[in-house]
């Protein structure tokens, strides 16, 4: 799955990532963001996320906490809340 544009979209607003959990293999649909205002200021102003990395950390809006996922397990991502 290509992640090009993911970080830019997440910094603007809500992005939904669909991936397989590494531990259980179950599908996870996670609304997330890298937008400081949407995270309740939980994201540092200087956060740097490299979308070419094997793992990406984001603020999970449904868990209200930092979560990460392996890019290789992503099946889909799109801007906005889960469909």
N, C-alpha and C positions, 0 to 999 in steps of 0.2 A: 504494500500500500504506500503510495506516495504521500509524504507529509508536507510537501512544499506548500507554503502559505498557512500552515497550521498555527504557528507561533504568532504571526501577524494577526490572524483572525481571533485567536484567543486573547491577545492584548487589547483588541477592540471590544470584545463582548463574550457572549456565551458560545461555546463550541461543544458539540456532543461527539464523544469518541466511543466506538463500538469495538471491543476487543475480547480475546479469550484470556481468562485469568490463568496465569502460569501454574498456580498451585492446584486448581481443580479442573481447568479446561472449560469451565462454564462461561457463557457469554455475559459480558458486563456492558451495560449502556450507561455511560457516565457524562452528565452535563458538567462542564468545567470551564475555567477561565484563567487568564493571566492578567485580568483587569483589576487593578488595585481597588477601585470603588466597588465593584461587584463582590469582592472578597471580604468586604468590611475592613479594608486596610490591612489584611493579613499577609499581603504580598509586599515584600520590600520594594522600594522605588527602583532599586538598581538590579532587580532580578534579571539574569541572563540565561535564556534557554536556547540551546542549540538544536534546531530541528533535524540536523543531520546525525544526531546522537542515536545510539541504540535504545536509550531509555529517555523518556520525557516526563518531567514532573510538572504537575498542574494543581490548581486549587479545585478540589471536587466540591461542587455546589450541593450535591445531595448528602455528602458526608461532613461538609463544613471543615475540611482538613486537607492537607497536602496528600496527594496520591501520585503514583507514577505507573507507567505502563511501558512494556517493551514494544517498540515500533513493529517488530516482526509479528506481533500477535494482533495488530490492528486490522480489522476487516472493513471498517468504514469510519469516516468522520465528516461532519458537516457543521455549518454555522447554525446556531439557534438551539433551542431546547429539543429534547428527544421527540421523535415523531411517533 
